[in-house]
């Protein structure tokens, strides 16, 4: 038996010569997890493995030792006791288990806020030195120049935090370079997803990487879209390897170009066969023509209900004879039409099921795309389009929703029975929530939200939004509210809201004429405006 134990000691000692920091950490975890009275901690410190640890680490491990067990005979039982430690992992979340979980998260997390919190927890709460946190992963290799600077700093949580961030970034760079050597296709997809991260960061806070300008990001975005266009042109070439970005990447690319108002580029795109880009193409074309009533209505018709199905019916199942895919445009009405989706599934739209890249968006994809838009004019276009659909499907003139650009859209809808009103309702509510997060002080959007609440019988919040719209449009009623915000319909609805809320004194004041109607017109109007402003301010104090 002693010979066997001696063999074990020598074998494990040799194996530990090439141990990594992570493997050393695992051995220290075994010591942390050892039960009271265990021989294992003392035997590591007094055995031949102690040469592989620093003095600080040995002092740390000594806290777990029991002096009564530090003897030569116990040394022979060291490896047997280690087996007991490994098999008796505690079921409760004691301090050592929590620390192990902290280390695991620190190795695998890439969120900077979470990394900082974990470093503080490990160094301050768990009393581990910063060097311990920095040595958790041997793949965190900081460049030589920065390594010297960091280690000349006073040991602290900040030192460990910066070291780990740089180490993780360098590790990611190594992975990217390795992927390039391993597979060109894989590395290309990695580049697309790096672009996706850059676009998401710009969407959240309009910030760019340290070495990147907005022009650089625009160039990368257009390169991404160009790869799709070229891929569609040569898709019929046999054995062609299609290295194209995912739909998620293209969705962010399209939204980014909309948000920076690059409508000229988007309106000239062709051969993308991507629903997000095709939708942006049509809307960008409309945005370019807004100054021309005649041209804008013509383009708006395409956005509203482009006749995609006549084009689809002519598409041959033979790829080599397929038409140019830019002819297949998408419309908002078709997104919500159940008949359109039935045609996709039953054969008339067989080309769609043949080619998943064709420009089709589901309701869910359309809603998620709207959340990625921030450009005010583009958002107003979608607000007006969807509220027009809302009005047509509800068919109640007393509860019509107002919005900018409402005159662009048709006043009737073919096959309205194929669209479920509830899906439009949900999309309108989602969009209004989004636009008011983008700009909570947009007078027209506030009035639209008030109209929606009024139409749904929510009179108190409707009054709140009517008052907000008036306040922001007139600088708290220091000037007249524009007619586009407070027209006669709004005053009638505010009177109804007060009536439904049983605020009858307010229903009478809103509808009261000036007392002295014999005064000259300019004096009458001045008195009316003065009384109106005073009253509206008192209403604003009540409802806001």
DRENGUZA-822168 format. One record per residue (C-alpha): residue number from 1; residue in one letter; x, y, z. Coordinates in pm, 1 decimal, padded with zeros to 6 digits. Example, Ala and Ser with C-alpha at 12.3 -4.5 7.8 and 13.67 -1.06 7.14 Angstrom:
1|A|01230.0|-00450.0|00780.0
2|S|01367.0|-00106.0|00714.0
This chain:
1|X|00000.0|00000.0|00000.0
2|X|00276.8|00251.5|00081.0
3|X|00432.9|00180.0|-00259.9
4|X|00106.8|00257.0|-00431.4
5|X|00070.9|00580.5|-00236.5
6|X|00430.9|00675.5|-00316.7
7|X|00359.9|00611.5|-00684.2
8|X|00050.3|00833.8|-00664.8
9|X|00244.1|01116.1|-00500.0
10|X|00519.3|01112.7|-00760.5
11|X|00275.8|01085.0|-01051.0
12|X|00051.8|01372.4|-00936.8
13|X|00355.5|01582.8|-00847.0
14|X|00495.3|01541.1|-01200.8
15|X|00160.8|01612.1|-01358.7
16|X|00130.6|01931.1|-01156.6
17|X|00457.0|02067.1|-01299.4
18|X|00271.3|02185.0|-01611.1
19|X|-00045.5|02285.5|-01430.7
20|X|-00224.9|02601.5|-01543.4
21|X|-00351.8|02872.8|-01313.1
22|X|-00700.4|02733.9|-01356.5
23|X|-00583.9|02386.1|-01246.7
24|X|-00410.3|02532.5|-00942.2
25|X|-00733.1|02716.9|-00865.1
26|X|-00924.0|02388.3|-00884.5
27|X|-00692.0|02234.9|-00621.9
28|X|-00749.6|02534.8|-00396.8
29|X|-01123.9|02483.9|-00440.5
30|X|-01083.4|02129.7|-00308.1
31|X|-00918.5|02274.5|00001.9
32|X|-01199.9|02530.0|00041.4
33|X|-01456.2|02251.0|00015.7
34|X|-01284.8|02015.1|00259.5
35|X|-01483.8|01924.3|00568.9
36|X|-01371.1|02019.4|00923.6
37|X|-01097.0|01786.5|01045.4
38|X|-00995.2|01691.3|00690.8
39|X|-00628.5|01599.0|00641.3
40|X|-00620.6|01723.2|00284.0
41|X|-00536.5|02098.0|00333.5
42|X|-00242.2|02034.2|00565.1
43|X|-00102.8|01764.6|00339.5
44|X|-00099.3|01991.0|00032.5
45|X|00083.2|02263.7|00225.4
46|X|00338.0|02023.4|00380.1
47|X|00379.4|01798.4|00075.2
48|X|00572.3|01833.9|-00246.8
49|X|00287.7|02028.0|-00414.1
50|X|00352.6|02337.2|-00204.1
51|X|00637.2|02437.9|-00437.3
52|X|00382.7|02520.2|-00706.6
53|X|00206.7|02793.0|-00502.3
54|X|00311.2|03142.0|-00397.5
55|X|00361.3|03235.4|-00035.5
56|X|00036.7|03431.4|-00032.6
57|X|-00154.1|03132.3|-00169.6
58|X|00000.0|02901.4|00090.6
59|X|-00090.9|03142.4|00369.8
60|X|-00442.8|03157.9|00234.1
61|X|-00472.0|02778.2|00222.7
62|X|-00327.3|02750.5|00573.8
63|X|-00648.9|02903.2|00707.7
64|X|-00820.5|02574.8|00624.8
65|X|-00563.7|02346.7|00793.4
66|X|-00594.4|02161.5|01122.7
67|X|-00263.0|02148.9|01312.6
68|X|-00354.3|01825.5|01487.9
69|X|-00355.9|01650.3|01153.1
70|X|-00026.3|01791.3|01022.7
71|X|00189.5|01486.6|01062.5
72|X|00386.5|01248.4|00846.1
73|X|00145.2|00959.0|00873.9
74|X|-00139.9|01177.5|00754.3
75|X|00065.3|01261.2|00445.4
76|X|00028.1|00902.0|00328.6
77|X|-00350.5|00938.6|00331.6
78|X|-00351.8|01262.6|00133.6
79|X|-00470.4|01128.5|-00198.7
80|X|-00731.7|00900.6|-00046.7
81|X|-00870.5|01198.3|00143.1
82|X|-00880.7|01403.9|-00178.7
83|X|-01117.7|01147.5|-00324.5
84|X|-01344.6|01191.6|-00022.9
85|X|-01341.5|01570.0|-00069.1
86|X|-01439.3|01543.3|-00436.3
87|X|-01726.0|01305.4|-00363.5
88|X|-01867.5|01510.9|-00076.5
89|X|-01945.3|01836.2|-00260.2
90|X|-02183.5|02034.8|-00039.0
91|X|-02545.7|02058.3|-00142.6
92|X|-02604.9|02394.2|00025.9
93|X|-02477.8|02718.3|-00124.8
94|X|-02203.9|02789.3|00131.3
95|X|-01942.8|03062.3|00082.5
96|X|-01703.1|02844.4|-00117.1
97|X|-01971.9|02742.3|-00364.8
98|X|-02078.0|03104.3|-00407.9
99|X|-01716.7|03203.5|-00472.7
100|X|-01678.5|02927.2|-00728.2
101|X|-01988.1|03055.8|-00905.8
102|X|-01843.5|03408.8|-00899.3
103|X|-01524.1|03289.0|-01063.8
104|X|-01718.8|03093.7|-01326.4
105|X|-01926.4|03399.7|-01414.9
106|X|-01617.4|03621.0|-01429.1
107|X|-01457.4|03387.2|-01682.0
108|X|-01763.7|03361.5|-01903.6
109|X|-01928.9|03706.5|-01880.1
110|X|-01858.4|03987.6|-02128.1
111|X|-02089.4|04258.4|-01993.9
112|X|-01865.8|04530.0|-01844.8
113|X|-02103.1|04621.1|-01560.7
114|X|-02134.7|04257.3|-01456.2
115|X|-01756.2|04205.2|-01479.1
116|X|-01692.5|04503.6|-01251.6
117|X|-01947.4|04377.5|-00998.0
118|X|-01792.3|04029.1|-00997.7
119|X|-01439.3|04167.0|-00952.0
120|X|-01553.5|04374.0|-00654.0
121|X|-01733.9|04073.9|-00506.3
122|X|-01429.6|03849.4|-00546.5
123|X|-01171.3|04096.9|-00416.7
124|X|-01365.6|04276.6|-00146.0
125|X|-01639.9|04041.3|-00031.4
126|X|-01438.8|03718.8|-00076.7
127|X|-01105.7|03878.7|00021.8
128|X|-00914.8|03753.9|-00281.8
129|X|-00617.6|03960.6|-00406.7
130|X|-00651.1|04131.5|-00747.1
131|X|-00378.1|03904.6|-00884.1
132|X|-00600.4|03605.9|-00811.1
133|X|-00883.7|03750.0|-01023.2
134|X|-00642.1|03830.5|-01306.8
135|X|-00503.5|03474.9|-01314.1
136|X|-00837.9|03293.3|-01341.0
137|X|-00799.8|03232.9|-01713.1
138|X|-00462.0|03166.4|-01870.5
139|X|-00600.6|03286.2|-02207.1
140|X|-00626.8|03644.3|-02080.5
141|X|-00298.5|03762.5|-02227.1
142|X|-00244.0|04136.5|-02211.0
143|X|00000.1|04291.5|-02462.0
144|X|00350.1|04343.5|-02324.1
145|X|00332.2|04724.3|-02318.6
146|X|00004.9|04735.5|-02126.6
147|X|00104.0|04443.5|-01905.3
148|X|00391.6|04643.1|-01754.7
149|X|00175.1|04949.8|-01698.3
150|X|-00096.6|04747.1|-01525.4
151|X|00142.4|04567.5|-01293.2
152|X|00305.1|04894.0|-01191.1
153|X|-00033.3|05008.6|-01062.2
154|X|-00136.6|04973.2|-00700.2
155|X|-00321.5|04640.0|-00657.5
156|X|-00692.1|04719.6|-00658.8
157|X|-01029.2|04617.7|-00802.0
158|X|-00979.3|04870.8|-01082.6
159|X|-00646.2|04713.2|-01176.3
160|X|-00805.4|04366.8|-01197.5
161|X|-01110.5|04502.7|-01383.0
162|X|-00901.7|04674.0|-01654.7
163|X|-00670.8|04374.7|-01688.3
164|X|-00962.7|04135.0|-01735.4
165|X|-01134.1|04360.7|-01990.9
166|X|-00817.2|04387.7|-02201.0
167|X|-00749.1|04016.8|-02161.2
168|X|-01098.5|03921.8|-02276.8
169|X|-01074.7|04160.6|-02574.9
170|X|-00738.4|04012.8|-02681.8
171|X|-00879.4|03663.3|-02642.9
172|X|-01171.8|03752.6|-02871.7
173|X|-00925.0|03892.9|-03125.7
174|X|-00724.0|03570.6|-03114.8
175|X|-01041.8|03370.9|-03174.6
176|X|-01129.2|03589.7|-03473.1
177|X|-00783.4|03542.3|-03628.1
178|X|-00798.5|03169.0|-03565.8
179|X|-01133.8|03149.9|-03738.4
180|X|-00988.8|03327.4|-04042.5
181|X|-00722.7|03060.6|-04069.7
182|X|-00972.3|02781.4|-04006.7
183|X|-01258.1|02888.5|-04234.6
184|X|-01305.1|03192.4|-04456.7
185|X|-01683.1|03144.6|-04451.6
186|X|-01695.4|03128.9|-04072.7
187|X|-01473.6|03434.3|-04035.5
188|X|-01700.8|03624.9|-04275.4
189|X|-02002.2|03551.6|-04054.7
190|X|-01803.5|03659.5|-03749.4
191|X|-01738.8|03993.6|-03922.0
192|X|-02112.2|04031.7|-03988.7
193|X|-02185.5|03979.2|-03621.3
194|X|-01916.8|04226.7|-03519.7
195|X|-02098.6|04474.3|-03744.3
196|X|-02424.0|04380.5|-03569.6
197|X|-02270.8|04467.1|-03231.0
198|X|-02151.0|04804.1|-03365.6
199|X|-02498.4|04881.3|-03504.4
200|X|-02668.0|04784.0|-03177.6
201|X|-02430.9|05006.0|-02981.8
202|X|-02501.7|05300.6|-03211.3
203|X|-02876.9|05241.9|-03180.8
204|X|-02863.1|05242.3|-02800.2
205|X|-02650.9|05552.6|-02740.2
206|X|-02521.9|05676.4|-03078.7
207|X|-02168.0|05590.8|-02970.8
208|X|-01899.3|05437.4|-03190.1
209|X|-01586.8|05238.8|-03122.8
210|X|-01271.7|05435.9|-03043.2
211|X|-01114.7|05387.4|-03387.0
212|X|-01437.8|05406.1|-03589.2
213|X|-01619.0|05701.8|-03743.7
214|X|-01979.2|05720.4|-03859.9
215|X|-01853.9|05706.8|-04219.2
216|X|-01672.6|05380.4|-04140.8
217|X|-01991.3|05228.5|-03999.5
218|X|-02192.7|05343.4|-04301.6
219|X|-01933.8|05190.7|-04535.4
220|X|-01942.0|04855.2|-04352.5
221|X|-02322.0|04856.6|-04355.1
222|X|-02341.3|04919.4|-04728.9
223|X|-02076.5|04654.0|-04793.6
224|X|-02294.8|04409.3|-04603.9
225|X|-02601.2|04494.4|-04812.7
226|X|-02398.3|04483.1|-05134.7
227|X|-02292.5|04126.8|-05055.4
228|X|-02660.2|04029.4|-05052.6
229|X|-02732.3|04205.2|-05380.2
230|X|-02438.0|04038.4|-05552.3
231|X|-02540.9|03704.7|-05407.6
232|X|-02888.8|03736.9|-05559.7
233|X|-02747.8|03823.7|-05902.1
234|X|-02523.9|03512.6|-05920.4
235|X|-02744.7|03278.5|-05720.9
236|X|-02804.3|03068.4|-06031.5
237|X|-02435.0|02980.6|-06069.6
238|X|-02384.8|02610.8|-05983.9
239|X|-02180.5|02533.3|-05672.8
240|X|-02180.6|02896.7|-05570.6
241|X|-02087.4|02933.7|-05202.8
242|X|-02330.1|03183.7|-05057.2
243|X|-02156.7|03383.5|-04781.3
244|X|-02431.4|03623.8|-04680.7
245|X|-02530.4|03789.6|-04352.5
246|X|-02825.0|03671.5|-04148.6
247|X|-03169.0|03837.8|-04150.6
248|X|-03095.2|03988.6|-03808.8
249|X|-02783.4|04162.8|-03940.2
250|X|-02969.2|04292.2|-04248.0
251|X|-03256.7|04415.8|-04031.3
252|X|-03018.2|04630.9|-03826.7
253|X|-02841.2|04751.2|-04142.3
254|X|-03169.5|04868.4|-04296.2
255|X|-03285.6|05037.8|-03974.2
256|X|-02949.4|05211.5|-03931.1
257|X|-02960.0|05362.8|-04281.5
258|X|-03319.1|05477.7|-04220.9
259|X|-03221.8|05641.1|-03893.3
260|X|-02932.6|05836.2|-04046.6
261|X|-03166.0|05946.2|-04329.5
262|X|-02969.2|05784.2|-04611.6
263|X|-03290.6|05761.2|-04811.6
264|X|-03121.6|05817.4|-05147.5
265|X|-02917.9|05497.9|-05108.2
266|X|-03210.4|05290.2|-04979.9
267|X|-03449.2|05405.7|-05250.8
268|X|-03208.2|05288.0|-05522.5
269|X|-03150.0|04938.0|-05392.1
270|X|-03231.8|04634.1|-05601.0
271|X|-03174.6|04258.3|-05592.9
272|X|-03191.4|04219.7|-05214.6
273|X|-03496.8|03994.2|-05178.7
274|X|-03499.6|04088.7|-04808.8
275|X|-03824.9|04204.9|-04653.0
276|X|-03667.7|04467.5|-04426.3
277|X|-03469.1|04625.6|-04707.7
278|X|-03759.5|04613.2|-04953.9
279|X|-03982.1|04789.5|-04699.2
280|X|-03714.2|05055.4|-04640.1
281|X|-03678.6|05097.8|-05016.8
282|X|-04046.9|05188.9|-05052.3
283|X|-04062.9|05410.2|-04742.9
284|X|-03740.4|05590.0|-04839.0
285|X|-03882.8|05657.6|-05183.9
286|X|-04189.1|05807.9|-05015.3
287|X|-03980.3|06019.5|-04778.5
288|X|-03790.3|06164.1|-05074.1
289|X|-04117.0|06266.7|-05242.6
290|X|-04298.7|06418.7|-04942.1
291|X|-04264.9|06769.7|-05080.3
292|X|-04461.9|06668.6|-05391.4
293|X|-04824.4|06580.7|-05314.4
294|X|-04884.7|06401.9|-05644.3
295|X|-04566.3|06193.3|-05642.2
296|X|-04582.9|06113.8|-05271.7
297|X|-04937.5|05973.5|-05301.9
298|X|-04829.7|05750.6|-05587.8
299|X|-04538.5|05608.8|-05387.6
300|X|-04752.7|05585.3|-05074.1
301|X|-04987.9|05354.9|-05264.4
302|X|-04701.1|05108.8|-05312.0
303|X|-04620.2|05116.0|-04941.2
304|X|-04990.0|05072.0|-04863.3
305|X|-05077.4|04781.3|-05091.4
306|X|-04822.1|04691.8|-05359.7
307|X|-04955.9|04420.2|-05588.7
308|X|-04691.9|04163.0|-05514.4
309|X|-04902.7|03861.1|-05606.7
310|X|-04929.5|03925.2|-05979.9
311|X|-04551.4|03935.3|-05988.5
312|X|-04516.3|03620.8|-05781.0
313|X|-04750.6|03425.6|-06006.7
314|X|-04514.4|03483.5|-06297.1
315|X|-04205.9|03353.9|-06115.8
316|X|-04080.4|03030.7|-06271.1
317|X|-03977.7|02745.6|-06044.9
318|X|-03663.2|02720.1|-06254.2
319|X|-03393.3|02926.9|-06080.5
320|X|-03213.1|02993.9|-06407.7
321|X|-03524.3|03164.0|-06548.7
322|X|-03618.4|03364.5|-06238.9
323|X|-03689.6|03736.2|-06289.1
324|X|-03503.9|04014.2|-06118.0
325|X|-03600.5|03988.7|-05753.7
326|X|-03620.9|04361.8|-05697.7
327|X|-03960.1|04346.8|-05871.8
328|X|-04094.9|04168.6|-05562.5
329|X|-04186.9|04446.8|-05324.0
330|X|-04356.2|04422.7|-04987.6
331|X|-04653.0|04620.1|-04854.3
332|X|-04785.8|04683.9|-04506.6
333|X|-05138.4|04567.2|-04590.3
334|X|-05004.2|04232.4|-04711.6
335|X|-04810.0|04191.2|-04386.6
336|X|-05139.7|04189.5|-04196.0
337|X|-05348.4|04007.3|-04457.3
338|X|-05442.1|03650.0|-04367.3
339|X|-05522.5|03589.6|-04734.5
340|X|-05166.5|03676.5|-04828.5
341|X|-05028.6|03424.3|-04583.1
342|X|-05272.4|03158.7|-04703.0
343|X|-05145.3|03207.4|-05058.8
344|X|-04791.6|03151.8|-04937.7
345|X|-04889.9|02823.2|-04777.1
346|X|-05124.5|02685.3|-05042.6
347|X|-04926.5|02708.2|-05361.4
348|X|-05010.6|03033.6|-05536.4
349|X|-04711.4|03175.9|-05357.6
350|X|-04504.9|02862.7|-05414.5
351|X|-04206.4|03073.9|-05508.1
352|X|-04203.7|03207.2|-05152.4
353|X|-04180.8|02863.9|-04998.1
354|X|-03914.1|02773.0|-05253.6
355|X|-03694.3|03069.7|-05172.6
356|X|-03689.3|03178.7|-04806.0
357|X|-03484.7|03486.8|-04899.8
358|X|-03778.5|03639.3|-05087.9
359|X|-03909.5|03967.5|-04949.5
360|X|-04176.0|03864.8|-04700.0
361|X|-04217.4|03992.9|-04344.3
362|X|-04436.9|03844.6|-04075.2
363|X|-04634.6|04067.3|-03835.9
364|X|-04386.0|03990.0|-03558.7
365|X|-04085.9|04078.5|-03776.3
366|X|-04254.8|04401.1|-03884.4
367|X|-04324.6|04503.1|-03523.8
368|X|-03968.7|04426.6|-03414.0
369|X|-03836.2|04630.9|-03705.8
370|X|-04046.9|04933.3|-03608.5
371|X|-03883.1|04926.8|-03263.6
372|X|-03544.3|04977.0|-03429.7
373|X|-03645.9|05304.5|-03596.9
374|X|-03575.3|05641.5|-03437.0
375|X|-03595.2|05888.4|-03725.8
376|X|-03901.1|06111.9|-03654.3
377|X|-04030.2|06152.4|-04009.6
378|X|-04007.3|05780.6|-04085.5
379|X|-04185.3|05701.8|-03759.3
380|X|-04458.2|05955.6|-03840.8
381|X|-04511.5|05784.3|-04176.8
382|X|-04567.2|05449.4|-04006.3
383|X|-04788.9|05607.9|-03739.2
384|X|-05010.3|05767.0|-04002.7
385|X|-05026.3|05450.6|-04215.0
386|X|-05122.7|05223.4|-03925.6
387|X|-05370.6|05468.1|-03774.0
388|X|-05535.6|05499.4|-04118.1
389|X|-05573.6|05120.7|-04127.2
390|X|-05708.7|05142.3|-03772.6
391|X|-05970.0|05399.6|-03876.2
392|X|-06084.5|05202.4|-04181.8
393|X|-06123.3|04877.0|-03990.5
394|X|-06303.1|05041.3|-03697.0
395|X|-06530.0|05242.4|-03930.3
396|X|-06647.5|05489.0|-03663.5
397|X|-06622.2|05852.3|-03769.4
398|X|-06679.9|05975.3|-03413.7
399|X|-06360.4|05802.3|-03295.8
400|X|-06121.6|05858.3|-03586.0
401|X|-05752.8|05885.4|-03502.2
402|X|-05561.4|06185.7|-03632.7
403|X|-05195.9|06184.3|-03738.1
404|X|-04948.3|06358.0|-03965.7
405|X|-04950.8|06266.0|-04336.4
406|X|-05291.6|06097.9|-04304.7
407|X|-05392.1|06243.5|-04644.0
408|X|-05131.3|06024.2|-04819.0
409|X|-05322.7|05701.2|-04778.3
410|X|-05625.8|05558.2|-04959.0
411|X|-05961.5|05599.9|-04788.6
412|X|-06076.1|05242.5|-04858.3
413|X|-05928.9|04897.4|-04824.9
414|X|-05985.0|04609.0|-05065.5
415|X|-06053.9|04278.2|-04887.4
416|X|-06066.0|04440.8|-04544.9
417|X|-06220.0|04119.2|-04409.9
418|X|-05883.6|03941.4|-04454.0
419|X|-05722.9|04159.4|-04185.7
420|X|-05784.7|04098.9|-03817.1
421|X|-05849.3|04434.2|-03642.8
422|X|-05686.5|04303.2|-03324.6
423|X|-05349.0|04263.8|-03498.7
424|X|-05364.9|04626.9|-03616.3
425|X|-05470.5|04740.6|-03267.3
426|X|-05173.6|04562.7|-03107.4
427|X|-04929.5|04707.2|-03359.6
428|X|-05062.1|05062.1|-03320.4
429|X|-05037.5|05044.5|-02940.8
430|X|-04684.8|04903.0|-02960.6
431|X|-04575.9|05168.4|-03209.1
432|X|-04719.9|05455.1|-03002.8
433|X|-04539.6|05329.2|-02694.9
434|X|-04215.3|05320.5|-02894.0
435|X|-04246.6|05664.0|-03056.9
436|X|-04325.2|05830.7|-02724.2
437|X|-04013.1|05670.5|-02579.4
438|X|-03812.9|05811.4|-02870.9
439|X|-03963.7|06159.4|-02817.6
440|X|-04211.1|06210.3|-02529.2
441|X|-04265.6|06575.0|-02630.5
442|X|-04377.9|06532.4|-02991.5
443|X|-04711.8|06722.7|-03009.4
444|X|-04860.1|06527.7|-03300.2
445|X|-04776.9|06188.7|-03146.1
446|X|-04923.8|06301.6|-02813.8
447|X|-05249.0|06398.6|-02984.8
448|X|-05258.8|06065.3|-03171.9
449|X|-05213.5|05881.7|-02842.4
450|X|-05493.7|06088.5|-02688.7
451|X|-05725.3|06004.2|-02980.8
452|X|-05653.4|05632.3|-02938.1
453|X|-05734.0|05647.9|-02567.4
454|X|-06051.8|05843.5|-02638.3
455|X|-06160.0|05587.0|-02899.2
456|X|-06114.9|05313.8|-02638.4
457|X|-06316.3|05493.7|-02371.2
458|X|-06019.1|05583.6|-02150.5
459|X|-06122.4|05942.1|-02087.8
460|X|-05899.2|06043.0|-01798.4
461|X|-05569.5|05938.7|-01968.3
462|X|-05705.4|06082.2|-02295.2
463|X|-05744.4|06421.8|-02124.7
464|X|-05391.2|06387.5|-01988.8
465|X|-05244.0|06338.9|-02336.4
466|X|-05460.9|06611.8|-02492.1
467|X|-05327.1|06850.6|-02227.7
468|X|-04966.7|06735.2|-02282.4
469|X|-05001.0|06792.4|-02656.8
470|X|-05127.3|07146.1|-02597.0
471|X|-04861.2|07224.7|-02334.6
472|X|-04562.3|07123.4|-02552.2
473|X|-04708.6|07283.9|-02866.6
474|X|-04766.4|07625.2|-02701.9
475|X|-04498.7|07650.0|-02431.7
476|X|-04753.7|07593.0|-02155.8
477|X|-05019.4|07794.4|-02337.9
478|X|-04808.2|08109.4|-02355.3
479|X|-04906.2|08118.9|-02723.0
480|X|-05197.4|07981.4|-02922.2
481|X|-05201.2|07605.1|-02975.1
482|X|-05160.6|07528.4|-03348.4
483|X|-05476.2|07417.3|-03528.3
484|X|-05304.4|07093.0|-03625.9
485|X|-05299.7|06999.9|-03256.0
486|X|-05613.5|07165.1|-03114.8
487|X|-05883.8|07176.3|-03381.2
488|X|-06259.5|07180.2|-03321.1
489|X|-06267.6|06801.8|-03296.8
490|X|-06018.0|06804.9|-03008.2
491|X|-06222.9|07062.9|-02816.6
492|X|-06537.3|06854.4|-02866.1
493|X|-06356.9|06545.1|-02742.2
494|X|-06219.3|06726.7|-02440.7
495|X|-06573.6|06841.0|-02358.5
496|X|-06694.3|06479.9|-02387.4
497|X|-06409.6|06359.8|-02166.3
498|X|-06507.4|06612.5|-01897.3
499|X|-06870.2|06507.3|-01931.2
500|X|-06791.6|06135.9|-01902.0
501|X|-06573.6|06213.6|-01599.1
502|X|-06863.7|06416.7|-01451.1
503|X|-06661.7|06738.4|-01450.8
504|X|-06955.9|06943.0|-01574.0
505|X|-06822.3|07285.9|-01478.8
506|X|-06520.8|07217.8|-01705.5
507|X|-06775.4|07079.3|-02005.4
508|X|-06956.4|07442.1|-01969.9
509|X|-06637.4|07656.9|-01959.2
510|X|-06488.2|07488.3|-02266.0
511|X|-06801.8|07559.4|-02469.2
512|X|-06878.6|07908.7|-02331.8
513|X|-06878.1|08211.5|-02566.3
514|X|-06723.9|08539.0|-02459.8
515|X|-06968.2|08738.6|-02244.4
516|X|-06949.4|09072.5|-02427.1
517|X|-07003.8|08984.7|-02791.9
518|X|-07055.8|09352.7|-02886.8
519|X|-06684.5|09432.5|-02851.5
520|X|-06473.3|09470.6|-03166.3
521|X|-06355.6|09142.8|-03314.6
522|X|-05990.7|09182.3|-03216.4
523|X|-06082.7|09255.5|-02853.0
524|X|-06323.9|08962.5|-02846.0
525|X|-06057.6|08728.5|-02983.0
526|X|-05800.6|08857.9|-02736.5
527|X|-06040.0|08802.1|-02447.5
528|X|-06126.6|08455.5|-02575.4
529|X|-05761.0|08357.9|-02604.5
530|X|-05676.6|08497.5|-02262.2
531|X|-05964.4|08310.7|-02096.4
532|X|-05882.1|07994.2|-02290.9
533|X|-05517.6|08001.8|-02185.7
534|X|-05604.8|08056.5|-01822.4
535|X|-05851.5|07772.5|-01826.4
536|X|-05622.6|07534.0|-02016.6
537|X|-05343.9|07602.0|-01765.8
538|X|-05575.3|07511.2|-01480.9
539|X|-05673.1|07190.8|-01663.9
540|X|-05307.2|07108.1|-01722.5
541|X|-05234.8|07141.5|-01350.6
542|X|-05517.5|06898.6|-01279.4
543|X|-05444.8|06629.6|-01538.9
544|X|-05063.1|06641.9|-01561.3
